[in-house]
Amino acid sequence: MASKIESSEYTELNRVISWFVVLRWIAFAGVAATLLAVRLLKLYDLPYALLFAITGLLGLLNLSFAAWLALGGRGVPSRRQTAGFFHAQIVCDFALLFLLVYFTGFLENPFCYFFVFHILLTAFIFSSRVVYAYVGALVALIAGAFLAEYLRLIPHFQLWSSSTGSYLSQNLPRAAGLISLLLISAYLIISIKRRLEEKGQRIEVELDRYRNLDKIKSNFILQVTHELRGPIAAVSGYHEMLLRGIGGQCPPKTLDIVRKANHRTDNLLTIIDEMIDYAYMKSQEEVRPVRSRLPLRGVIEENLELLETQAQAKQITLAANCPKDLWVPATRDLLKIILGNLVHNAIKYSPPGSRISVTAQVEGPEVHILVRDEGFGIEPEELEKIFEEFYRTRAARQLERDGTGLGLPIVKRAVESLAGRITVYSELGKGSTFHIFLPALEAKDEQDPDHR
Ligand code: ADP
């Protein structure tokens, strides 16, 4: 029986079982309160002691289910155990509901329609074969009890006395109605479920197709941008040569034009680098980077050095503050992508003469890296959006024409692939702080974090 649970639904089971336990407590309270009220009001002549005993059994069973769940949570119960446990609950629920209904008038009791509710819950969890097996057993039980009552093999506990018609004329339509309702509901819910599953499978196939197309697109961008980078870097190099006077002195006006052209090619190179990083991160989405133990201070200094010229052009001071012996489990490429993009942005969105600092420290199980600037800041309502692909704030678009809106999404992906997270705090007109949390090295990682 246990193996009949559909594997896609198995992971849901534990959550559903706790939900069932809660539902059963509600049912227990409802039944107990109804019985108590009916007894106090002396509405019906029923075997109350027996009914209270059955209700007590329901409470006890639910208590044991809740205890099993609590104990099972400590060790992971096997698929078979969980499935068996679930079947036990369903069988107990059916049996107790049947007994409660049987001793309170059986087909005369409108609560016998609660079986439909049970069938719906069963269909929600199990495969169609199991549901039909349960419905079959239930239908056989109802038909059997009806026949046994009719043949007076078992007593009929009358809920109300009706003078019109025989047992058969009163209860046959009720039995037929209940049985057809059970069969129709099982059939409907199973068909709906099957349709939803088919739709889910179609969506999965489509998603896979889109993921493949996305990969092809990323690889294409990676190839094209790599091809573009070489010639543009060469043009930039020639501009540098002209500016340095290699190849002869140029008139000041020509130099000015070359400087502007150089500035634009540098911007173009930055955009291409962002696109290369973006395509690279996309192509690595499902690949877990092999991290090694890196000296953070050295990596921060290397990256600040690369951006020093850019900062100097705006008289911006770059400062680093990181303990010498701070090591992080990361890859040099990913740290370069993270720090490079954040410091580059800080320079881009800060006024001349301001200060940018990169500080790092260990706090508990995490390494905190903060990139602070005194730039124009980000509107609070835009803070959420800046990590979205291609998003650029209104202010940034007015201030800086060049930009792809890809830098921060790349940073976010890079941080997450190092098992970290990133947040941002910003005050308009005062500056922004990007806060990266990376897992710190554990004692057992001292040699190499990914070769345990
Ligand atoms: P862009 O290419 O526009 O710089 P990013 O993805 O790197 O793209 O950044 C997204 C947006 O976040 C930017 O357009 C800018 O509005 C905002 N932003 C990023 N860093 C800063 C910063 N240090 N100060 C102010 N705004 C920033």
Residues whose N, C-alpha, C, O or C-beta is under 5 A from the ligand:
A	BS01	ADP	N345 A346 Y349 G375 G377 I378 I386 Y391 R392 T393 A396 G403 T404 G405 L406 G407 L408 P409 S432
